[in-house]
Amino acid sequence: MTNSIIRTQRRKQRTRFAVKASAHGRPRLSVFRSGRHIYAQIIADDDGRTVAAASSIDTDLKGKLKVGASKAAAAEVGKLLAERAVKAGVKEVVFDRGGYMFHGRVKALADAAREAGLSF
C-alpha cells in the first residue's frame, strides 16, 4: 500500500475511535464521499445494524440531481437521510466524517441533516 492510503486509513480510524468514545449510546451518522457520489448512513453500533441510509444514487433522488458529486446533491442526501432517520425514531446522532475534512460536500450534508431534524 502507498503511504497516502495508509495515512487516510489511519485518519479514518482515529476519527471513528473518537466518535465511538463520545457517542454514549447514540447512533453514528457515517459519511462516504467518492469522486462521483456521496453516501451516508446511520449506524447503531450497539446492535451493529443500519437504521437509515441515503445516497446520491438513490431512486428517490434520481430526477432531482444532475450530478452526484456536488454540494446540492450532498444537501439533498442529508435531507433524505434525516427524514428516514426521524421516521425510524432517531433524532440524536454523532457525526462520523470518516477522515474527510468538515468542508464542502461533507459540511453541506451535515447542515442539511440538521435542518431536516437531526441533532448532533
N, C-alpha and C positions, 0 to 999 in steps of 0.2 A: 504494500500500500504506500501511497505517496504521503508526504508529510502534511499536505493540505487536508487530505481525507482524515488522517489521524487527528489533526487539530480540530476539525469540525466535529468528529465523533466525541472527543474529549469535552468540547464546549457544550455539546448537546447533553452528555451525561452529567456534567456539572450543573447545568440548568435544571435538568429533570430531578436530580437529587435534592437540590434546594427547594424546588416546588413541592415535592412529596413531603419533605420535612416540615414545611409550613402549612400543609393542606388541612390538617386537623379534621379529617374525615370528609372534606368537601371533594367533589369530583374535579377532574382536571380537564381543562379545555386545551387540547393539543393541536398545534398548527403545523402543517407541512406545506412548503412552498416549492414548487418546481418552476422550471422555465416557462411552462405553458399554462399551468393551472395552480389553484390553491385548494387545499383540503383542510378541514377542521373536524374534530370530533370531541365529544365529551365522554371521558372515560371514568368509570367508577373503579378506582384501584382496589378498593376493599373486595369487590366481587370479581374484578377482572373482566368487566363487560363494558360494551359501548352503549351509552344511554341515548345519544343522538349524534348524527353525523350529517355533514353537508359538504359539497364541493362545487367547483365551477363547472364540472361535467354532469351535475345533477339534472335530471329530466325536468324538474320544476323551473330551472334557470336557463334552459336551452334557448328559448325565444328572447329572453331579456338581454343576454350577453353577446357582444360581438367578439370579444377577446377574453380568454380565461385568465390572463396574466396582467390584469390592470387593477388599479385601486377601486374602481367602480365594481368590478367583479368580486373583489375581496369584501367590499361592503355588502353586496347582495348575499354572499355566502354567510357573512356574520349575522345578517338579519334572519335568514332562513334557519340557521343553526339555533339562534336564540328562540325563535318561535317553536321549533321542535323540542328544545330543552324545556321550555315553560310548559308545553303540552305534556311532557313526560314527568313534570313535577320538580324540575331542577331550576333553582333561581340563583344559587350562590355557587361559584366555581373558583378555582385557582387557574391562572393563565400560564400555560407552558408554551413559551415562544419557540422552543425546540432549538436553541442555539442561534436563532436569527436575531438580528438587531430589531428592537421595537421601533420600527420605522417603515414608512411606505405601505406596502400591502398588508403586512402584519398589523400595523397600527390601525389601518382602515378597517380590517376585520374586527379587531378588538373594540374600536369605537362604535361600530355598527351593532355589535352584540350587546354592548352596554345600553345603547339607545333602545334596543328592542326588548330589554327586560332582564338581562343577566347582570349580576353584580360581582365584581372582582377588583 
